[in-house]
């Protein structure tokens, strides 16, 4: 999964953008921002971790919070 995610980052040409920075409302409102495009791409292609996120949310599994939490917040 890490290879696939890194490939997406390369394809979206993140450039100098630091992907470890939190998303802002300004980023969310810009459909052309690479972070917004990444979130929408991941959401629309329904990758395998989408199912994991669904299960973790239903079971309130906090062990998945570190890895799936940022994606959950982004699609929220």
Buried (B, 14 or more C-beta within 10 A) or exposed (E): EEEEBEEBBEEBEBEEBEEEEEBEEEBEEEEEBBBBBBBEEBEEEEBEBBEBBEEBEEEEEEEBEEEBEBBBEBEE
